[in-house]
């Protein structure tokens, strides 16, 4: 089932029938692309494919399936085919294809709509918190109201801000970011509002501030909790009046921007301490968003590792594969640096252990200490965890109203993983066991349990 995989990457999907295809393509939000299943070739005329070629000549088309005979496709539609996905779909293949679609849209095609995979980097995951966050972004983005993003360092607050901008009506305008904690207080006013020539020593020319540079777009005020009190007063005035003046100037300039602010600090506590203005807090937090820390979404670890691996491979760096014990250690870590800390670890492992499986002993000391000696030999992960850690494709069927038998499903996934590992290792059990993070004897037992044989008899 491909739709859940696309939704996991941050895309909305619609399964269109011949009767609904025209309506789906004529919606207000133009689609990123059209995917056509080729396993059972449809009748082109009855499926309105000629209409697609005539009315949506700039719409990229992706073929899904292994059917090579494409004579049933209208000639006018064939030049629009930009790629093919074969079953089973692998994560890297799917990611590359969606990036191609995003690039086509950026170059001026019909397409607008969903978040690019690059924007979604820290939003990858299937946990309840991440799904709720993605839904909130889509809901609040069209509004012009101020957004306040709260969350620990490294959780991806700027990524969320860029997603909000990308989904808003201001997407064609600039997205300007400023770190309020990185600029000295005495320079922050000039940085935000600009200055006139001669406004202070060293002001040799007129200079536009971030408010002017962001006109028509979004201004992202990162680390708003580090802004000095005297600057908070001036920012509040601009938010109230929607106008500002450059330092040393008298001209009143309209603030045609949307404000998105973020902080890792507890602003309510700062209000009690007198270091943050309560009135500014309420102006900023019209639409508050809370970023879930990584330690509260550990089920997303395998998916995040797969996403970070894909980014590594785009830069020409080998993917990282974690053994079961190593991934167990990662799942026990508290991740004070959140996704940023995980990204740094994956990059480090890719450099120090290129093309190899990262064992527990290869991890920094703080991770190794989380697994006792007695546990190391006995750790075996569920198939989903192993699949995520190694980047294996697992084609999970959507859960219907009747539910599913979890034990049976996991066994089916486990069989798929074992067969794929054996195929990759050309039937060598020892190598397949290493890829799966299992002992050889354990893998042999599982192969006997599931009646899985190599080309030759088990050794």
GINORSUL-V190972 format. One record per backbone hydrogen bond with DSSP energy under -0.5 kcal/mol. NH is the residue of the N-H (numbers start at 1). CO is the residue of the C=O. If there is no record, write none. Layout:
nh-><NH | NH>
co-><CO | CO>
//
This chain:
nh-><6 | 7 | 8 | 9 | 10 | 11 | 16 | 20 | 21 | 24 | 25 | 26 | 27 | 30 | 34 | 36 | 38 | 39 | 41 | 44 | 47 | 48 | 49 | 50 | 52 | 53 | 54 | 55 | 56 | 59 | 60 | 61 | 62 | 63 | 64 | 65 | 65 | 70 | 73 | 77 | 78 | 79 | 80 | 81 | 82 | 82 | 83 | 85 | 86 | 94 | 95 | 96 | 97 | 98 | 99 | 100 | 101 | 102 | 103 | 104 | 105 | 106 | 107 | 108 | 109 | 112 | 115 | 120 | 121 | 123 | 124 | 124 | 131 | 132 | 133 | 134 | 135 | 136 | 137 | 138 | 139 | 140 | 141 | 142 | 143 | 147 | 148 | 149 | 149 | 150 | 150 | 151 | 155 | 160 | 161 | 162 | 163 | 164 | 165 | 166 | 167 | 168 | 168 | 171 | 173 | 176 | 176 | 178 | 180 | 180 | 182 | 187 | 188 | 189 | 191 | 192 | 193 | 194 | 195 | 196 | 198 | 199 | 203 | 204 | 207 | 209 | 210 | 211 | 213 | 214 | 215 | 216 | 217 | 218 | 219 | 220 | 220 | 221 | 221 | 222 | 222 | 224 | 224 | 226 | 227 | 232 | 233 | 234 | 235 | 236 | 237 | 238 | 239 | 240 | 241 | 242 | 244 | 247 | 249 | 253 | 253 | 255 | 256 | 257 | 258 | 260 | 260 | 261 | 262 | 263 | 267 | 270 | 271 | 272 | 273 | 274 | 274 | 275 | 276 | 281 | 282 | 283 | 284 | 285 | 287 | 287 | 288 | 289 | 291 | 291 | 296 | 297 | 300 | 301 | 304 | 305 | 306 | 307 | 308 | 309 | 310 | 311 | 312 | 313 | 314 | 315 | 315 | 316 | 317 | 321 | 322 | 323 | 327 | 328 | 329 | 330 | 331 | 332 | 332 | 333 | 333 | 338 | 339 | 340 | 340 | 341 | 342 | 343 | 344 | 345 | 346 | 347 | 348 | 349 | 350 | 351 | 352 | 353 | 355 | 356 | 358 | 358 | 359 | 362 | 363 | 367 | 368 | 369 | 370 | 371 | 372 | 375 | 376 | 377 | 378 | 379 | 386 | 387 | 388 | 389 | 390 | 391 | 392 | 396 | 400 | 403 | 406 | 409 | 410 | 411 | 412 | 413 | 414 | 415 | 416 | 417 | 418 | 419 | 420 | 421 | 422 | 423 | 424 | 425 | 426 | 427 | 428 | 429 | 432 | 433 | 434 | 435 | 436 | 437 | 437 | 438 | 443 | 444 | 445 | 446 | 447 | 448 | 449 | 450 | 451 | 452 | 453 | 454>
co-><2 | 3 | 4 | 5 | 7 | 6 | 14 | 17 | 17 | 20 | 21 | 22 | 24 | 28 | 60 | 62 | 64 | 64 | 38 | 42 | 43 | 45 | 44 | 44 | 48 | 49 | 50 | 51 | 52 | 56 | 58 | 80 | 34 | 83 | 36 | 63 | 85 | 68 | 70 | 74 | 74 | 75 | 77 | 78 | 61 | 80 | 61 | 63 | 84 | 90 | 91 | 92 | 93 | 94 | 95 | 96 | 97 | 98 | 99 | 100 | 101 | 102 | 103 | 105 | 104 | 30 | 10 | 116 | 118 | 120 | 120 | 121 | 127 | 128 | 129 | 130 | 131 | 132 | 133 | 134 | 135 | 136 | 137 | 138 | 140 | 259 | 287 | 147 | 261 | 148 | 289 | 263 | 152 | 156 | 157 | 158 | 159 | 160 | 161 | 162 | 163 | 164 | 165 | 168 | 170 | 174 | 218 | 220 | 178 | 222 | 179 | 184 | 184 | 185 | 187 | 188 | 189 | 190 | 207 | 247 | 203 | 196 | 200 | 202 | 195 | 193 | 191 | 192 | 209 | 210 | 212 | 256 | 214 | 174 | 258 | 176 | 218 | 219 | 260 | 178 | 220 | 221 | 262 | 223 | 224 | 228 | 229 | 230 | 231 | 232 | 233 | 234 | 235 | 236 | 237 | 238 | 253 | 194 | 246 | 244 | 251 | 242 | 254 | 255 | 217 | 219 | 258 | 147 | 221 | 149 | 265 | 266 | 267 | 268 | 269 | 270 | 271 | 270 | 270 | 277 | 278 | 279 | 280 | 281 | 146 | 284 | 285 | 148 | 150 | 289 | 293 | 294 | 297 | 298 | 300 | 301 | 302 | 303 | 304 | 305 | 306 | 307 | 308 | 309 | 310 | 311 | 312 | 313 | 312 | 356 | 389 | 358 | 323 | 324 | 325 | 326 | 327 | 328 | 329 | 329 | 330 | 335 | 154 | 154 | 337 | 337 | 338 | 339 | 340 | 341 | 342 | 343 | 344 | 345 | 346 | 347 | 348 | 349 | 319 | 353 | 321 | 356 | 357 | 359 | 360 | 364 | 364 | 365 | 367 | 368 | 370 | 372 | 372 | 373 | 375 | 375 | 382 | 383 | 384 | 385 | 386 | 387 | 387 | 394 | 398 | 400 | 404 | 405 | 406 | 407 | 408 | 409 | 410 | 411 | 412 | 413 | 414 | 415 | 416 | 417 | 418 | 419 | 420 | 421 | 423 | 422 | 425 | 427 | 428 | 429 | 430 | 431 | 432 | 433 | 434 | 433 | 439 | 440 | 441 | 442 | 443 | 444 | 445 | 446 | 448 | 447 | 451 | 456>
//
